[in-house]
């Protein structure tokens, strides 16, 4: 699961989804392994958007940063307004794996069934 800090995008007047969708520096391997869902956060790691990544592509015009085609992820709407268990660091583009991902998934108010695809 990927997470991005959209604070600067919001200050620029863009929507959460627009900010989350554009120009994030991830490696191709990271996107391939962890690019199913993307969470948008602001100061303090508060979740302001939860999306399923429909498609992604590096943008050569933006130095190879990724642009994502997103759709709201109903499965993670419970996380809106909640503090995310982000890995430490100041990087605006993060990867939730291991303990951090487990903490996030364990915080869900219900266990998604196999039919909860988004």
Order of alpha helices (4+ residues) and beta strands (2+ residues): beta-alpha-alpha-alpha-beta-beta-beta-beta-alpha
